[in-house]
Amino acid sequence: MKVSTARRPQQTPLLISNKLLQCVYLDHCGPLTPDSAYKYTLVAVDSCFRFVWVWPQLSADARTVIKDLRIFVNTYAVAAFHSDQGPAFASKAFKDTMASLGVQLQFSSPFHPEGNSVVERLNGDLKQSLTASVIGTGRSWLAHLYGVQRALNNLPRRSLGGRTSYECLFGTRMYVPDLDGPGVETADTPFDINDRVTVLQDLQQFCEDNSSASAASTGIKDELVTPIGWIPRSGDLVCEKVAVKKEFAPSYRVPVPMLGIHGTRTVILPPLQGAKGNRFVSIDNVKLQHVADSGQQTKRDTQ
C-alpha cells in the first residue's frame, strides 16, 4: 500500500482568552432532522466564560451565517471569531463582512479539529440534550433549542470554580424554581440525561411564565431601559458612536431616528448612506439626542 509522505500543516495553538468576547468560537451543529425546514444550528461559544449562543438555520451557507452574526456583532463587542475552515466561514463574503465590522478571523489548521474543540464539545452536549428533550417530551428539537441553550448556560463548571456561564456573564445567578437548592452551585459531576431533561423542563416553564407575567404587568412590548436612565422609543433621535483610537474622545454620527427595538439590548437604525438594510446596534453604542414627541433637547455628551 502506498503511503502519502505529504506533510500535514502545523497545528494552530488552541486560543484561550481571559476576557469576555475576546475570542468567540463558531461551528455548525447538523445537519439535524429537518424541523420547519431548519436543518442546522449555528453555535457560538465565548472562550472565557463558555457562554453559548445558538441560531437555527435553514442552511449552512455564508449568506445565512452573515445575517445572524451581523446582528450578534452589532450587539456584542466581539474582538475575534475562531472557526474551522468550513465553506461558510472561509468564504470571501464572510471574511469581507467581518473585516468591515472590525472583527478578526482565526481558523483551525486543516487535519487538526482539536483546534476548535471548545465549540465541538458544546456541540456534543447540545445534540445530547436535544435528543433527551425530544425523547422525554415528544416535541421537536426546534421547540427545545433555546431551552437547551439556557440549560447549558446554567450548568456549574469546574473551570469557572463551580459557577455558571450565566453567572459569570451577568454577575448574578439565574433563579430557577426547584433547582435553587443546596449543592447546585458546587456540583462536582456533570448532569446525566435525566437531570438534563428536568433542568430543561423547569427552565422552559420558568422563563415562559416569567415572560408572560412581565408583559401582562407592564403592557410594554417594545421598550427597554438603558443604564443611563432613558427609555428608547421608535422615533427618538439618537447618535451612534464611531470606533476611534483610545487616545481620542468618542466620535458620533449625525442624529438619526430610531426605527425600533430588537431584543433587550439592541436598537434598529436606518441604513448608512449608500447601504441597504436597517442596522442593528447595541444600546451601549448610541446616545439620546432628542426625545420623540417631546420638546426637551438633551445636552450632547462630547466626552
Backbone bond lengths (Angstrom), bond angles and torsions (degrees), N, CA, C in turn:
res aa  C-N    CA-C-N  psi(-1)  N-CA   C-N-CA  omega(-1)  CA-C   N-CA-C  phi
1 M - - - 1.465 - - 1.528 109.46 -
2 K 1.313 115.71 133.68 1.452 120.55 -178.80 1.522 109.95 -81.50
3 V 1.312 116.45 128.11 1.456 121.84 -178.99 1.520 109.28 -105.92
4 S 1.311 116.10 129.18 1.456 120.44 -179.94 1.524 109.76 -68.81
5 T 1.308 115.38 135.96 1.470 120.81 178.88 1.522 112.12 -103.63
6 A 1.351 115.86 6.08 1.464 119.32 -179.96 1.529 110.13 -65.24
7 R 1.298 115.96 135.58 1.463 120.88 -178.26 1.530 110.22 -82.36
8 R 1.305 115.42 134.40 1.454 119.74 177.81 1.530 110.03 -77.92
9 P 1.335 116.06 152.09 1.464 118.63 179.24 1.522 110.99 -60.57
10 Q 1.320 115.42 149.29 1.455 120.49 178.60 1.523 110.28 -68.17
11 Q 1.321 115.78 140.18 1.450 120.54 -176.72 1.519 111.45 -68.84
12 T 1.345 114.80 135.27 1.460 120.81 175.29 1.523 109.20 -79.16
13 P 1.343 119.15 133.26 1.467 120.73 -178.84 1.520 111.69 -59.64
14 L 1.343 116.28 144.61 1.452 121.47 176.62 1.525 109.12 -69.32
15 L 1.326 116.19 127.69 1.459 121.24 -174.98 1.524 110.34 -92.42
16 I 1.319 116.85 118.57 1.460 122.35 176.87 1.525 107.86 -120.32
17 S 1.319 116.98 119.34 1.463 121.04 -177.57 1.521 109.76 -101.08
18 N 1.319 115.48 159.68 1.463 121.13 177.07 1.523 111.54 -113.75
19 K 1.324 116.79 15.85 1.456 121.72 178.09 1.521 109.17 -130.71
20 L 1.316 115.59 145.81 1.445 121.72 -179.89 1.524 111.07 -62.08
21 L 1.332 116.85 131.65 1.463 124.88 175.59 1.523 113.18 63.16
22 Q 1.323 117.16 15.31 1.460 119.28 174.69 1.524 110.42 -69.17
23 C 1.318 116.37 -33.41 1.459 121.65 176.23 1.522 108.51 -147.18
24 V 1.330 117.03 124.30 1.462 122.87 179.37 1.521 108.42 -117.93
25 Y 1.324 116.70 125.85 1.463 122.20 -178.91 1.526 110.01 -88.11
26 L 1.334 115.62 139.08 1.460 122.06 -178.20 1.521 110.85 -121.87
27 D 1.325 115.85 147.07 1.461 120.91 173.08 1.521 108.31 -168.38
28 H 1.329 115.61 160.57 1.456 121.40 175.10 1.523 109.89 -99.70
29 C 1.314 115.97 137.01 1.458 122.29 172.91 1.524 107.01 -104.16
30 G 1.312 117.32 116.53 1.453 120.52 -177.51 1.511 111.70 141.63
31 P 1.352 116.49 -175.43 1.470 125.61 6.05 1.522 112.92 -71.03
32 L 1.344 114.62 142.39 1.453 122.74 177.36 1.525 109.23 -103.98
33 T 1.317 116.15 172.09 1.464 119.81 176.22 1.523 108.90 -60.12
34 P 1.340 118.73 123.74 1.467 120.46 -176.07 1.526 112.23 -53.17
35 D 1.328 115.70 131.31 1.459 122.49 179.79 1.523 107.47 -136.38
36 S 1.330 116.66 109.38 1.469 121.46 -174.78 1.526 110.17 54.60
37 A 1.326 116.44 37.69 1.470 125.49 179.81 1.522 112.98 75.91
38 Y 1.318 118.96 -4.76 1.466 121.45 176.95 1.528 109.45 -81.79
39 K 1.332 115.50 128.68 1.467 120.30 -178.30 1.522 113.20 -123.91
40 Y 1.323 117.39 -12.53 1.462 120.67 -176.25 1.531 110.26 -132.04
41 T 1.306 114.52 161.15 1.461 121.54 171.68 1.520 108.19 -132.07
42 L 1.327 116.46 122.26 1.459 120.95 174.40 1.523 107.95 -81.98
43 V 1.328 116.68 126.32 1.462 122.14 -175.79 1.526 109.32 -116.01
44 A 1.322 116.67 132.04 1.465 122.61 175.22 1.524 108.45 -124.12
45 V 1.335 116.67 134.58 1.464 121.97 -177.79 1.522 109.04 -130.76
46 D 1.330 116.41 125.33 1.459 120.50 176.04 1.522 109.83 -71.80
47 S 1.324 116.70 129.73 1.461 121.35 -175.87 1.517 112.74 -66.47
48 C 1.319 117.53 -28.77 1.462 120.70 -175.43 1.527 112.34 -81.83
49 F 1.340 117.33 -54.60 1.462 121.49 -174.12 1.523 113.29 -105.83
50 R 1.333 117.90 -1.80 1.467 122.55 178.81 1.533 112.18 61.53
51 F 1.327 117.08 27.44 1.460 119.99 175.60 1.522 108.82 -72.51
52 V 1.330 116.59 140.09 1.467 122.10 -172.24 1.525 110.49 -112.29
53 W 1.329 116.31 135.02 1.463 123.30 169.82 1.527 108.23 -120.24
54 V 1.323 117.65 144.25 1.470 121.11 -179.53 1.524 109.69 -135.22
55 W 1.335 115.60 147.61 1.461 122.74 175.80 1.529 108.67 -137.43
56 P 1.333 119.50 118.38 1.471 119.85 173.29 1.519 109.61 -69.12
57 Q 1.325 117.07 139.27 1.462 120.80 -175.61 1.526 111.01 -135.34
58 L 1.328 114.72 145.89 1.460 120.52 177.86 1.517 111.33 -72.84
59 S 1.322 116.12 -34.04 1.464 121.24 179.42 1.518 108.61 -147.84
60 A 1.329 115.37 167.51 1.467 120.52 -177.62 1.522 111.17 -104.65
61 D 1.333 117.42 33.75 1.461 119.87 -178.84 1.532 110.72 -87.60
62 A 1.315 115.13 170.65 1.464 121.15 -175.11 1.525 112.17 -64.69
63 R 1.326 116.97 -37.75 1.461 120.36 -177.33 1.532 111.22 -61.77
64 T 1.328 116.60 -43.27 1.465 120.68 -179.97 1.521 111.21 -67.38
65 V 1.326 116.64 -41.30 1.465 120.95 179.55 1.525 110.52 -63.85
66 I 1.318 116.78 -44.52 1.467 121.05 -179.70 1.526 111.08 -61.21
67 K 1.323 116.55 -41.26 1.465 120.85 -178.76 1.527 111.48 -58.91
68 D 1.344 116.80 -45.10 1.464 120.17 -178.45 1.526 112.34 -75.44
69 L 1.314 116.99 -41.11 1.467 119.70 -176.13 1.522 112.50 -75.24
70 R 1.324 118.13 -23.55 1.466 119.75 176.41 1.534 109.67 -62.38
71 I 1.318 116.68 -44.00 1.466 120.68 177.49 1.524 110.28 -65.73
72 F 1.328 116.16 -40.78 1.468 121.04 -179.23 1.528 111.08 -61.92
73 V 1.330 117.04 -44.94 1.466 121.38 -178.41 1.523 110.80 -67.66
74 N 1.327 117.29 -37.01 1.461 120.33 179.33 1.528 112.40 -73.73
75 T 1.328 116.45 -16.38 1.461 120.80 178.48 1.519 111.53 -92.46
76 Y 1.337 115.94 -40.06 1.464 121.64 -178.68 1.531 109.12 -117.22
77 A 1.310 116.21 146.23 1.469 121.17 -179.86 1.525 109.63 -83.55
78 V 1.318 116.21 75.32 1.469 121.76 -178.32 1.523 109.33 -78.51
79 A 1.327 116.44 130.89 1.464 120.49 179.30 1.520 111.68 -87.53
80 A 1.340 117.53 -40.85 1.466 120.30 -175.69 1.520 110.65 -153.69
81 F 1.339 115.36 147.81 1.459 122.94 171.55 1.522 108.54 -109.35
82 H 1.332 116.21 139.65 1.466 121.59 175.06 1.521 107.73 -121.97
83 S 1.322 117.05 130.99 1.459 120.99 -177.97 1.513 109.91 -151.03
84 D 1.341 115.26 173.40 1.456 118.85 170.41 1.528 107.94 -78.54
85 Q 1.303 116.54 -177.58 1.465 120.13 -176.94 1.523 111.17 -98.24
86 G 1.340 115.17 45.73 1.452 120.59 175.21 1.518 110.94 -65.64
87 P 1.334 117.09 159.79 1.472 120.91 -176.46 1.526 113.83 -54.66
88 A 1.328 117.62 -40.50 1.464 119.74 -177.53 1.520 111.84 -68.09
89 F 1.336 116.69 -42.34 1.458 120.63 -176.05 1.527 112.68 -78.76
90 A 1.328 116.96 -27.46 1.463 120.44 -178.40 1.523 112.48 -92.30
91 S 1.332 117.82 0.68 1.460 121.16 -177.43 1.525 111.34 -71.10
92 K 1.314 115.68 154.09 1.467 121.25 179.34 1.529 110.83 -65.05
93 A 1.335 116.86 -37.97 1.461 120.29 -179.17 1.525 111.16 -62.17
94 F 1.334 116.39 -42.19 1.465 120.24 179.64 1.525 110.81 -66.65
95 K 1.328 116.78 -43.87 1.464 120.47 -179.39 1.527 111.22 -63.54
96 D 1.330 116.60 -43.09 1.464 119.99 -179.32 1.530 111.39 -65.84
97 T 1.335 116.22 -40.15 1.463 119.69 -179.53 1.521 111.47 -64.92
98 M 1.330 116.68 -45.47 1.462 119.91 -179.90 1.531 111.38 -65.90
99 A 1.331 116.37 -35.49 1.464 119.77 177.52 1.525 110.76 -64.12
100 S 1.332 116.69 -39.18 1.463 120.06 179.21 1.524 111.99 -68.39
101 L 1.335 116.62 -24.77 1.461 121.34 178.88 1.526 112.33 -91.43
102 G 1.339 116.72 -1.42 1.458 120.68 178.69 1.513 114.79 77.95
103 V 1.336 117.53 24.84 1.465 122.07 -179.14 1.526 109.37 -105.73
104 Q 1.318 117.09 128.26 1.459 121.42 176.97 1.526 110.17 -78.84
105 L 1.325 115.79 150.35 1.465 121.79 178.60 1.516 109.79 -117.18
106 Q 1.318 116.02 134.74 1.458 122.80 176.87 1.523 107.93 -129.51
107 F 1.334 116.50 140.74 1.459 120.85 -174.93 1.520 110.92 -125.25
108 S 1.325 115.40 145.61 1.460 120.71 173.45 1.521 109.17 -72.32
109 S 1.318 116.45 150.27 1.460 120.80 179.20 1.526 110.09 -70.63
110 P 1.339 118.34 145.53 1.470 120.66 174.84 1.524 110.82 -58.11
111 F 1.336 116.50 146.32 1.468 124.24 179.60 1.533 112.54 68.93
112 H 1.339 117.55 8.75 1.470 120.45 179.00 1.533 109.20 -130.16
113 P 1.340 118.17 71.66 1.472 120.55 -178.16 1.520 113.47 -64.10
114 E 1.357 117.15 -19.22 1.462 119.13 179.20 1.526 111.98 -64.53
115 G 1.326 117.29 -15.89 1.460 120.04 176.78 1.513 112.57 -65.69
116 N 1.341 116.69 -19.31 1.462 121.69 177.92 1.526 110.25 -115.71
117 S 1.334 115.81 28.94 1.466 120.87 -171.78 1.522 113.21 -67.30
118 V 1.336 117.83 -24.36 1.466 120.20 -179.60 1.521 110.71 -58.14
119 V 1.330 116.58 -49.13 1.461 119.60 -179.27 1.525 111.47 -83.07
120 E 1.331 118.40 -25.75 1.461 120.64 177.84 1.527 110.31 -62.45
121 R 1.322 117.48 -42.55 1.464 120.63 178.48 1.524 110.98 -64.50
122 L 1.335 116.79 -40.59 1.457 120.02 178.09 1.521 111.23 -65.22
123 N 1.328 116.99 -34.15 1.457 120.02 175.73 1.519 110.98 -61.03
124 G 1.342 116.13 -40.85 1.459 119.74 177.59 1.519 111.77 -62.48
125 D 1.344 116.63 -43.47 1.468 120.48 176.87 1.521 111.07 -63.86
126 L 1.330 116.46 -38.25 1.460 120.81 -179.46 1.522 110.76 -63.56
127 K 1.335 117.20 -47.73 1.466 120.60 179.61 1.522 111.21 -63.27
128 Q 1.328 116.44 -42.60 1.460 120.48 -179.44 1.525 110.90 -62.64
129 S 1.325 116.73 -43.08 1.461 120.70 -178.81 1.521 111.47 -69.65
130 L 1.331 117.43 -38.95 1.462 120.30 177.26 1.519 110.78 -63.63
131 T 1.331 116.20 -42.05 1.464 120.25 178.39 1.523 110.92 -61.60
132 A 1.336 116.09 -44.74 1.461 120.28 179.25 1.525 111.31 -62.79
133 S 1.327 117.05 -37.81 1.462 120.95 -178.94 1.517 111.44 -69.02
134 V 1.331 116.70 -42.72 1.463 121.05 -179.90 1.522 110.30 -64.52
135 I 1.343 116.44 -44.01 1.467 120.38 179.51 1.525 110.78 -65.56
136 G 1.325 116.22 -39.51 1.461 119.73 -175.74 1.516 114.51 -75.29
137 T 1.342 117.95 -27.03 1.466 120.38 -175.00 1.520 113.76 -119.94
138 G 1.327 117.64 -20.94 1.455 120.57 -178.07 1.511 114.05 81.01
139 R 1.327 117.87 0.81 1.458 121.13 178.68 1.522 110.29 -86.90
140 S 1.331 116.68 167.85 1.460 121.38 -177.48 1.522 110.66 -73.34
141 W 1.347 116.33 160.78 1.468 120.06 -178.99 1.519 111.82 -66.76
142 L 1.334 117.31 -30.70 1.459 120.05 -179.30 1.527 111.23 -64.97
143 A 1.331 116.87 -34.12 1.464 120.78 179.25 1.520 111.74 -68.25
144 H 1.338 117.46 -21.99 1.464 121.33 -176.94 1.527 113.01 -103.35
145 L 1.340 118.01 -4.43 1.458 120.37 -170.63 1.526 112.67 -57.75
146 Y 1.334 116.84 -49.48 1.463 118.78 -176.49 1.526 111.80 -75.62
147 G 1.320 117.01 -24.93 1.456 119.22 172.56 1.514 111.35 -67.38
148 V 1.339 116.38 -39.13 1.461 120.94 176.12 1.523 110.07 -64.50
149 Q 1.325 116.50 -40.74 1.464 120.07 177.82 1.526 110.76 -58.47
150 R 1.328 116.79 -45.84 1.467 119.96 179.20 1.521 111.11 -62.93
151 A 1.333 116.14 -39.32 1.463 119.40 -179.66 1.523 111.30 -64.73
152 L 1.330 116.84 -44.06 1.463 120.34 -180.00 1.524 111.32 -63.75
153 N 1.318 116.53 -37.02 1.463 119.86 -179.46 1.524 112.95 -77.62
154 N 1.336 116.99 -8.38 1.458 120.51 179.97 1.522 112.77 -117.25
155 L 1.337 116.83 19.14 1.458 121.25 174.16 1.525 109.60 -91.85
156 P 1.334 118.57 131.42 1.474 120.50 176.80 1.523 110.60 -62.55
157 R 1.331 116.75 140.91 1.468 121.31 -178.28 1.525 109.75 -125.24
158 R 1.330 115.28 136.55 1.458 119.71 177.77 1.526 111.03 -61.66
159 S 1.348 116.10 -39.64 1.464 119.78 -177.09 1.521 112.49 -64.28
160 L 1.340 116.92 -18.83 1.465 121.78 179.59 1.526 111.04 -106.12
161 G 1.320 116.48 18.22 1.461 120.20 178.61 1.513 114.09 69.87
162 G 1.338 117.05 32.00 1.456 120.26 -179.81 1.512 114.09 86.19
163 R 1.321 117.75 -2.25 1.459 121.13 178.46 1.527 110.32 -87.68
164 T 1.321 115.97 168.16 1.457 121.13 177.78 1.527 110.15 -98.40
165 S 1.325 115.68 161.31 1.466 120.00 176.68 1.521 110.78 -62.79
166 Y 1.324 116.52 -37.91 1.459 120.90 178.50 1.528 110.33 -60.99
167 E 1.322 116.52 -44.16 1.465 121.15 -179.14 1.519 111.61 -63.72
168 C 1.332 116.57 -40.54 1.462 119.94 -179.56 1.524 111.58 -68.36
169 L 1.330 116.85 -35.16 1.458 120.42 -176.84 1.522 112.02 -77.38
170 F 1.342 117.29 -43.10 1.457 120.97 -173.84 1.523 113.55 -103.99
171 G 1.339 117.87 -4.87 1.450 120.38 176.72 1.511 115.18 79.91
172 T 1.328 118.14 4.18 1.459 122.01 178.80 1.512 109.19 -149.14
173 R 1.318 115.81 154.77 1.444 119.73 179.89 1.522 110.31 -83.61
174 M 1.320 117.20 139.96 1.455 120.77 176.32 1.522 108.87 -74.23
175 Y 1.319 116.50 122.36 1.462 119.86 -179.66 1.516 109.62 -75.81
176 V 1.318 116.35 126.43 1.457 122.25 179.11 1.523 108.33 -127.91
177 P 1.332 119.66 121.76 1.465 121.07 179.68 1.524 111.53 -57.39
178 D 1.317 116.40 142.90 1.474 124.90 177.16 1.517 113.12 70.59
179 L 1.343 117.35 -6.94 1.455 119.39 177.45 1.526 110.76 -113.83
180 D 1.324 116.38 -8.81 1.457 120.63 -177.77 1.526 109.49 -88.43
181 G 1.316 116.16 66.31 1.455 121.13 -176.58 1.502 111.66 -132.98
182 P 1.339 117.37 -179.24 1.466 121.39 -178.83 1.517 111.87 -60.49
183 G 1.314 115.92 140.08 1.456 121.22 174.00 1.505 115.20 91.66
184 V 1.345 116.97 -12.87 1.458 118.36 -176.86 1.518 111.08 -69.49
185 E 1.338 116.88 -43.12 1.461 120.45 -175.02 1.527 112.39 -72.48
186 T 1.323 117.78 -24.41 1.458 120.11 -173.85 1.516 111.82 -117.25
187 A 1.330 117.15 28.86 1.459 120.04 -179.26 1.523 109.84 -62.34
188 D 1.330 116.32 133.21 1.463 121.43 -178.11 1.515 112.45 -96.50
189 T 1.328 117.52 -12.34 1.461 120.44 -177.73 1.512 109.19 -124.11
190 P 1.340 118.20 145.99 1.458 120.93 178.71 1.522 111.39 -69.50
191 F 1.330 116.27 156.09 1.456 120.36 179.13 1.523 110.17 -70.31
192 D 1.342 116.68 144.28 1.458 119.37 174.41 1.524 108.98 -87.27
193 I 1.337 116.76 -173.50 1.462 121.33 -175.61 1.524 111.43 -59.69
194 N 1.333 118.09 -47.03 1.462 121.24 -178.14 1.523 111.53 -63.69
195 D 1.329 116.23 -39.06 1.464 119.65 177.53 1.521 110.96 -63.41
196 R 1.324 116.87 -39.95 1.462 120.69 -179.17 1.527 110.80 -64.19
197 V 1.344 116.81 -41.05 1.462 120.13 178.69 1.522 110.12 -61.04
198 T 1.324 117.43 -43.73 1.463 121.59 178.62 1.523 111.17 -62.20
199 V 1.328 116.27 -44.60 1.463 121.06 178.73 1.521 110.67 -59.71
200 L 1.320 116.78 -46.47 1.460 121.09 -177.20 1.519 111.21 -63.05
201 Q 1.331 117.01 -44.98 1.456 120.23 -178.40 1.525 111.18 -64.54
202 D 1.330 116.93 -44.54 1.462 120.13 179.67 1.523 111.82 -65.83
203 L 1.329 116.15 -42.37 1.464 120.25 179.83 1.518 111.38 -63.35
204 Q 1.332 116.16 -45.50 1.457 120.14 -176.71 1.525 110.57 -64.88
205 Q 1.334 117.64 -43.84 1.451 121.35 -179.70 1.521 111.10 -64.52
206 F 1.340 116.09 -42.15 1.462 120.70 -179.83 1.525 111.21 -62.33
207 C 1.343 116.44 -47.37 1.466 120.40 -176.71 1.522 111.40 -67.14
208 E 1.341 117.48 -38.83 1.459 120.31 179.01 1.527 110.69 -65.94
209 D 1.343 116.99 -44.66 1.464 120.47 179.66 1.520 111.24 -65.03
210 N 1.344 116.59 -42.12 1.459 121.34 -178.54 1.521 111.08 -65.83
211 S 1.345 116.60 -39.95 1.462 120.99 179.85 1.519 110.85 -66.20
212 S 1.350 117.70 -43.18 1.455 121.64 -179.35 1.521 111.19 -65.88
213 A 1.342 116.50 -42.02 1.464 120.24 -179.56 1.515 111.41 -65.26
214 S 1.340 116.80 -39.18 1.458 121.10 -179.66 1.517 111.26 -65.66
215 A 1.336 117.22 -44.27 1.460 121.25 -179.21 1.523 110.85 -65.88
216 A 1.352 116.95 -38.60 1.456 120.59 -178.20 1.523 111.69 -69.49
217 S 1.329 116.88 -35.30 1.461 120.63 -176.41 1.517 112.84 -77.66
218 T 1.319 117.64 -31.89 1.466 120.67 -176.23 1.514 113.21 -99.68
219 G 1.331 116.93 -31.82 1.453 120.14 -175.85 1.501 113.46 70.73
220 I 1.327 117.87 10.19 1.456 123.03 -178.06 1.518 109.42 -105.02
221 K 1.321 118.03 125.80 1.456 121.49 -178.51 1.522 112.91 -114.44
222 D 1.335 117.29 -19.57 1.458 118.45 -173.27 1.524 111.88 -129.02
223 E 1.339 117.50 31.29 1.448 120.20 -178.70 1.518 110.61 -126.17
224 L 1.311 116.49 153.25 1.455 121.74 174.19 1.514 108.10 -146.56
225 V 1.315 116.09 151.50 1.461 121.44 -179.41 1.513 108.40 -100.64
226 T 1.303 117.41 127.17 1.455 121.68 -177.83 1.519 109.92 -90.00
227 P 1.357 117.15 164.31 1.462 120.22 178.32 1.520 113.77 -60.53
228 I 1.347 117.75 -22.25 1.459 119.59 -177.38 1.524 111.87 -92.12
229 G 1.333 117.36 3.02 1.444 119.68 167.48 1.513 117.47 96.97
230 W 1.321 120.80 5.13 1.452 120.07 177.99 1.522 109.85 -111.42
231 I 1.317 115.63 153.40 1.460 121.38 -178.00 1.523 108.68 -103.59
232 P 1.325 118.88 107.59 1.464 120.92 -179.30 1.525 111.58 -63.71
233 R 1.314 115.61 140.17 1.460 121.85 176.04 1.520 108.66 -138.58
234 S 1.303 115.44 155.38 1.457 120.26 177.71 1.526 109.42 -57.70
235 G 1.323 116.22 132.34 1.455 121.30 -179.81 1.512 114.24 102.70
236 D 1.334 118.28 -18.58 1.466 120.72 176.34 1.524 110.35 -61.14
237 L 1.330 116.41 139.90 1.459 120.53 174.10 1.524 108.65 -85.87
238 V 1.322 116.14 123.76 1.465 120.57 -178.40 1.523 109.79 -130.26
239 C 1.325 115.63 154.64 1.460 122.69 177.09 1.521 108.65 -111.26
240 E 1.320 116.54 131.36 1.459 121.47 179.74 1.526 110.31 -92.05
241 K 1.329 116.10 133.55 1.457 121.28 179.24 1.523 110.04 -71.36
242 V 1.330 116.20 139.09 1.460 122.57 178.41 1.518 108.58 -105.70
243 A 1.316 116.64 135.45 1.462 120.95 -179.34 1.526 110.13 -66.51
244 V 1.335 116.26 126.63 1.465 122.24 177.47 1.518 108.29 -136.35
245 K 1.321 116.81 171.52 1.453 120.91 178.36 1.528 110.17 -66.36
246 K 1.329 116.05 153.68 1.458 121.64 -173.57 1.523 112.75 -60.04
247 E 1.353 116.47 -32.27 1.462 117.66 -174.91 1.524 113.07 -76.60
248 F 1.335 117.71 -9.17 1.452 120.90 -180.00 1.526 110.27 -100.09
249 A 1.330 114.93 154.24 1.461 119.67 175.28 1.527 109.26 -69.84
250 P 1.342 118.01 151.97 1.467 120.63 -179.79 1.517 111.87 -57.73
251 S 1.307 116.03 144.15 1.458 122.14 178.00 1.523 108.28 -115.77
252 Y 1.330 116.23 149.09 1.457 120.24 -176.11 1.527 110.22 -129.16
253 R 1.326 115.15 149.20 1.465 120.73 174.60 1.532 108.84 -76.39
254 V 1.328 115.31 169.72 1.459 120.22 178.34 1.530 108.93 -64.79
255 P 1.331 117.86 150.37 1.468 120.55 -178.34 1.528 111.97 -61.86
256 V 1.313 115.78 140.46 1.467 122.49 176.66 1.524 108.35 -135.78
257 P 1.334 117.39 152.05 1.470 119.50 178.46 1.526 110.82 -73.39
258 M 1.304 116.16 138.74 1.463 120.87 178.22 1.528 109.10 -80.09
259 L 1.331 116.20 130.54 1.458 121.15 -175.56 1.522 112.91 -85.62
260 G 1.328 117.01 -25.59 1.459 119.09 -178.50 1.509 111.15 171.76
261 I 1.333 115.48 -169.96 1.458 122.92 -178.10 1.515 108.75 -127.43
262 H 1.321 115.79 136.73 1.468 122.06 179.65 1.522 108.73 -121.66
263 G 1.330 116.76 115.94 1.460 119.67 -179.72 1.519 110.93 71.18
264 T 1.331 115.70 -145.89 1.464 120.90 -175.56 1.518 113.69 -111.31
265 R 1.333 118.56 -10.24 1.462 120.23 -175.73 1.521 112.35 -135.56
266 T 1.333 118.30 16.10 1.457 120.59 -173.77 1.517 110.73 -134.40
267 V 1.342 116.24 138.63 1.457 121.93 174.32 1.524 108.98 -115.07
268 I 1.324 115.65 156.42 1.461 121.65 -177.87 1.523 108.65 -106.01
269 L 1.339 116.09 124.12 1.460 122.32 -179.39 1.522 109.84 -117.95
270 P 1.352 117.51 157.66 1.465 120.54 178.50 1.527 110.72 -64.37
271 P 1.333 117.35 159.55 1.472 119.99 178.34 1.521 111.45 -67.39
272 L 1.326 116.00 153.59 1.453 120.76 175.19 1.524 109.89 -69.12
273 Q 1.313 116.32 162.28 1.457 120.66 -177.81 1.526 110.42 -60.40
274 G 1.313 115.93 127.78 1.459 121.10 179.82 1.512 114.24 86.93
275 A 1.329 117.60 -4.91 1.469 121.24 -179.37 1.526 109.69 -106.30
276 K 1.332 115.27 164.41 1.454 121.56 179.52 1.522 109.35 -116.46
277 G 1.321 115.23 147.32 1.453 119.56 175.98 1.518 113.37 89.25
278 N 1.317 116.05 140.79 1.462 120.80 177.17 1.522 110.66 -67.94
279 R 1.327 115.78 158.59 1.465 120.89 -178.54 1.527 110.07 -109.62
280 F 1.333 115.37 142.14 1.458 122.28 177.40 1.531 107.62 -106.50
281 V 1.328 116.70 115.29 1.466 121.91 -172.26 1.525 109.58 -123.26
282 S 1.328 116.18 139.36 1.463 120.92 177.44 1.524 110.20 -62.49
283 I 1.326 116.20 141.84 1.458 120.78 179.76 1.524 111.10 -62.69
284 D 1.331 117.35 -23.24 1.464 120.93 179.01 1.524 112.29 -72.10
285 N 1.338 117.48 -15.78 1.460 121.38 -177.02 1.523 113.11 -103.96
286 V 1.323 117.53 14.63 1.462 120.77 176.18 1.522 108.76 -131.44
287 K 1.327 115.35 157.25 1.465 120.16 174.62 1.520 108.68 -136.56
288 L 1.302 115.24 150.70 1.454 121.70 -176.42 1.521 110.87 -73.55
289 Q 1.324 115.97 131.78 1.460 121.66 176.47 1.521 111.23 -109.12
290 H 1.337 116.84 -39.12 1.457 120.59 -179.10 1.520 108.32 -155.49
291 V 1.345 115.83 132.48 1.458 120.79 -178.65 1.516 109.79 -81.86
292 A 1.325 116.91 133.16 1.458 121.22 178.44 1.525 110.08 -65.25
293 D 1.337 116.24 142.26 1.464 122.80 178.39 1.521 111.92 59.44
294 S 1.308 116.13 32.25 1.467 120.43 178.62 1.511 108.71 -148.83
295 G 1.314 116.90 144.38 1.455 119.99 179.61 1.500 113.27 -89.12
296 Q 1.332 116.61 1.23 1.467 119.41 -176.89 1.512 109.91 -78.96
297 Q 1.301 118.02 122.70 1.461 124.22 178.04 1.518 109.16 -99.44
298 T 1.301 117.09 129.58 1.459 120.56 -179.56 1.508 110.54 -85.44
299 K 1.307 115.26 151.06 1.456 120.90 177.72 1.511 110.13 -74.50
300 R 1.316 117.82 127.61 1.455 121.86 -177.52 1.519 110.35 -72.38
301 D 1.311 115.35 125.64 1.466 121.74 -179.05 1.514 108.93 -86.58
302 T 1.311 117.19 120.30 1.467 120.66 -178.43 1.506 112.54 -109.01
303 Q 1.300 116.74 9.67 1.459 119.36 -179.11 1.507 110.08 -98.72
